[in-house]
Amino acid sequence: TEDLRDDVLSDEQLHLFMQALSAVPQDTRKVIIGTHYPVFSEQNRKPVNAYTPWFLSPRFGDALRIWRDTRPEVVVEVISGHLHEQADVVLDGFRLRVIDSGYGRPGYVIVEV
């Protein structure tokens, strides 16, 4: 799944995301990012197949890994939806959550800061 590339995230959106990450203050210790699409394949509990790119945004995840490599002291939590199945994965310094939801039963998360 690491070679999956998606069209969900445009080059412009990716550039804006990288700019936002670059602006995170140096004294920041935790970043929480909300996305519709999960950004790492490890968040997807469904079998990998031809439809997998429609369920993930790996370019977003790649960008996040690149940034995280420059800021290893920052705890990064990514909260996503889209898959309609709950997942909670800790991976290489990231906490990756997918919020359980369903049609007519939207999911939500309350983030305490």
C-alpha positions as CSV (number, residue, x, y, z in Angstrom):
1,T,0.0,0.0,0.0
2,E,3.0,2.4,0.4
3,D,3.0,2.9,-3.4
4,L,-0.6,4.1,-3.5
5,R,-1.0,7.7,-4.8
6,D,-4.3,9.5,-4.9
7,D,-5.9,12.3,-6.7
8,V,-8.0,13.3,-3.6
9,L,-5.4,15.8,-2.5
10,S,-4.5,18.4,-5.2
11,D,-1.0,19.8,-5.5
12,E,-2.3,23.2,-4.3
13,Q,-3.9,21.6,-1.2
14,L,-0.7,19.7,-0.5
15,H,1.3,22.9,-0.8
16,L,-1.1,24.8,1.6
17,F,-0.9,21.9,4.1
18,M,2.9,22.0,4.0
19,Q,2.8,25.8,4.5
20,A,0.5,25.3,7.6
21,L,2.8,22.7,9.0
22,S,5.9,24.9,8.5
23,A,4.1,27.6,10.5
24,V,3.7,25.5,13.6
25,P,5.5,27.3,16.4
26,Q,8.8,25.7,17.6
27,D,7.5,25.4,21.2
28,T,4.5,23.3,20.1
29,R,4.5,19.8,21.6
30,K,1.2,18.4,20.1
31,V,-0.6,18.9,16.8
32,I,-4.1,17.5,16.2
33,I,-5.1,17.3,12.5
34,G,-8.6,16.6,11.3
35,T,-9.2,15.1,7.9
36,H,-12.1,13.5,6.1
37,Y,-9.9,10.8,4.4
38,P,-7.5,8.7,6.5
39,V,-3.9,9.5,5.6
40,F,-2.1,6.2,6.3
41,S,-2.9,2.8,5.0
42,E,-2.6,1.4,8.6
43,Q,-5.9,3.2,9.4
44,N,-7.7,1.2,6.8
45,R,-9.0,-2.2,8.1
46,K,-10.6,-3.1,4.7
47,P,-8.7,-5.4,2.3
48,V,-6.4,-3.5,0.0
49,N,-7.7,-3.6,-3.6
50,A,-8.3,-1.4,-6.6
51,Y,-10.7,0.8,-4.6
52,T,-8.3,1.5,-1.8
53,P,-7.1,4.8,-3.2
54,W,-10.7,6.0,-2.9
55,F,-10.5,5.4,0.9
56,L,-7.2,7.0,1.7
57,S,-5.1,10.1,1.0
58,P,-1.5,8.8,1.2
59,R,0.0,12.0,-0.2
60,F,-1.2,13.8,2.9
61,G,0.4,11.1,5.0
62,D,3.6,11.3,3.1
63,A,3.8,15.0,3.7
64,L,3.0,14.6,7.3
65,R,5.8,12.0,7.7
66,I,8.3,14.4,6.0
67,W,7.3,17.2,8.4
68,R,7.3,14.9,11.4
69,D,10.9,13.8,10.6
70,T,11.9,17.5,11.1
71,R,10.0,17.8,14.3
72,P,10.3,14.5,16.2
73,E,9.5,16.1,19.5
74,V,5.9,16.9,18.4
75,V,3.2,14.4,19.1
76,V,0.9,14.2,16.1
77,E,-2.7,13.0,16.2
78,V,-4.7,12.6,13.0
79,I,-8.5,12.2,13.4
80,S,-10.3,11.0,10.2
81,G,-13.6,9.7,9.0
82,H,-14.8,8.3,5.6
83,L,-14.3,4.6,6.3
84,H,-17.3,4.3,8.7
85,E,-15.3,2.0,10.9
86,Q,-13.5,2.9,14.1
87,A,-9.7,2.5,14.2
88,D,-7.2,3.7,16.7
89,V,-3.5,3.1,15.7
90,V,-0.3,4.3,17.2
91,L,2.4,4.3,14.5
92,D,5.9,5.8,14.5
93,G,5.0,8.7,16.8
94,F,1.5,9.3,15.3
95,R,-1.8,8.5,16.9
96,L,-4.2,7.8,14.1
97,R,-7.9,7.6,14.7
98,V,-10.8,6.9,12.4
99,I,-14.2,7.9,13.9
100,D,-17.0,5.4,13.7
101,S,-20.0,6.7,11.8
102,G,-22.7,5.6,9.4
103,Y,-25.2,7.1,7.0
104,G,-27.7,9.0,9.1
105,R,-25.4,8.4,12.1
106,P,-22.5,11.0,11.9
107,G,-19.5,10.4,14.0
108,Y,-17.7,13.0,16.1
109,V,-14.9,13.4,18.5
110,I,-14.4,15.8,21.3
111,V,-10.8,17.0,21.6
112,E,-9.7,18.1,25.0
113,V,-6.8,20.6,25.0
